[in-house]
Amino acid sequence: MATDGGSSMPNVQSNIFSTNKTLLRSKTLYKYVLETTVLPNEPESMRELRILTDNHEMGDMASPADEAQLLRMLIKLTGAKTTIEVGVYTGYSLLATALALPDDGKVVAIDTNPEYYELGRPFIEKAGVAHKVDFRAGLAHERLNELLADEANHGAFDLAFVDADKTSYGRYHEQLLRLVRVGGVLVYDNTLWFGTVVLPPDAPISEEDHRIAAAVRDLNASLATDGRVEVCQLTVADGVTICRRIV
Ligand SMILES: C[S@@+](CC[C@H](N)C(=O)[O-])C[C@H]1O[C@@H](n2cnc3c(N)ncnc32)[C@H](O)[C@@H]1O
């Protein structure tokens, strides 16, 4: 989550909602993708939650519909049964996950703000997938440490989706590498931070965005050379990085 760090410049992600959060330079092309492939295949419960979220004051935090479709596809392709989500907000990506998991699947979902989650919970319940969701309120590094304290959780997860405070991704990566099994998948959201990663230091964006862009650049450099994972950078949404744990 980015807030304006006291700078007079707006954050780059302001006014971004579920139908225009993309690095694609052609809005027409993005609209075409959404209208042709993404939105017609979006489950009704997700559509309802997306609309509620779009109208929320922090609506720009939600993953866009094409990214949620990618997440559902990844879960199904990998046959993931046990996953972790770091950064839930109203639960749009969480609902995508819960719908994609098999009936006996589980997602441990972590967020500091249970009030946001409560907004989305009725949609998760109505979709009949609440039994797959284990929501844990609190700071992600603390909740992940609690999971790590139980050795049974080591290597027990098939996939993790990280979409919380961007400056902590490096820390989460170290924790998640112990929780996700070899061959499992770690997905990081916002890894191009609206394109700011290539802006010069004097670019007219907020101090907060400069700070996040620097952290995301460090993360990308570190993931690209991390011998424990195979990495793939996508330009979906504002950057999604997929890592496959190899050792
Ligand atoms: C970008 S939103 C998540 C969006 C969600 N994945 C979706 O698709 O709708 C980021 C969330 O991370 C949570 N968050 C921020 N810092 C956190 C931290 N240190 N630990 C846990 N959650 C955190 C915020 O409360 C916010 O709900």
PDBQT file of the ligand as one rigid body, heavy atoms in Angstrom, charges set to zero:
ROOT
HETATM    1  C1  LIG A 301      -2.540  -4.067  -2.408  1.00  0.00    +0.000 C 
HETATM    2  S1  LIG A 301      -3.530  -4.514  -1.051  1.00  0.00    +0.000 S 
HETATM    3  C2  LIG A 301      -3.897  -6.214  -1.354  1.00  0.00    +0.000 C 
HETATM    4  C3  LIG A 301      -4.823  -6.383  -2.501  1.00  0.00    +0.000 C 
HETATM    5  C4  LIG A 301      -5.379  -7.782  -2.661  1.00  0.00    +0.000 C 
HETATM    6  N1  LIG A 301      -4.350  -8.769  -2.897  1.00  0.00    +0.000 N 
HETATM    7  C5  LIG A 301      -6.383  -7.785  -3.790  1.00  0.00    +0.000 C 
HETATM    8  O1  LIG A 301      -6.112  -8.292  -4.855  1.00  0.00    +0.000 OA
HETATM    9  O2  LIG A 301      -7.461  -7.196  -3.609  1.00  0.00    +0.000 OA
HETATM   10  C6  LIG A 301      -2.335  -4.575   0.215  1.00  0.00    +0.000 C 
HETATM   11  C7  LIG A 301      -2.838  -5.063   1.571  1.00  0.00    +0.000 C 
HETATM   12  O3  LIG A 301      -1.687  -5.342   2.357  1.00  0.00    +0.000 OA
HETATM   13  C8  LIG A 301      -1.972  -5.044   3.702  1.00  0.00    +0.000 C 
HETATM   14  N2  LIG A 301      -0.698  -4.818   4.372  1.00  0.00    +0.000 N 
HETATM   15  C9  LIG A 301       0.142  -3.764   4.265  1.00  0.00    +0.000 A 
HETATM   16  N3  LIG A 301       1.225  -3.944   5.021  1.00  0.00    +0.000 NA
HETATM   17  C10 LIG A 301       1.083  -5.154   5.620  1.00  0.00    +0.000 A 
HETATM   18  C11 LIG A 301       1.876  -5.915   6.525  1.00  0.00    +0.000 A 
HETATM   19  N4  LIG A 301       3.056  -5.478   6.964  1.00  0.00    +0.000 N 
HETATM   20  N5  LIG A 301       1.411  -7.112   6.925  1.00  0.00    +0.000 NA
HETATM   21  C12 LIG A 301       0.218  -7.591   6.483  1.00  0.00    +0.000 A 
HETATM   22  N6  LIG A 301      -0.566  -6.913   5.633  1.00  0.00    +0.000 NA
HETATM   23  C13 LIG A 301      -0.151  -5.719   5.201  1.00  0.00    +0.000 A 
HETATM   24  C14 LIG A 301      -2.865  -3.816   3.635  1.00  0.00    +0.000 C 
HETATM   25  O4  LIG A 301      -3.677  -3.719   4.791  1.00  0.00    +0.000 OA
HETATM   26  C15 LIG A 301      -3.662  -4.055   2.358  1.00  0.00    +0.000 C 
HETATM   27  O5  LIG A 301      -4.929  -4.607   2.650  1.00  0.00    +0.000 OA
ENDROOT
TORSDOF 0
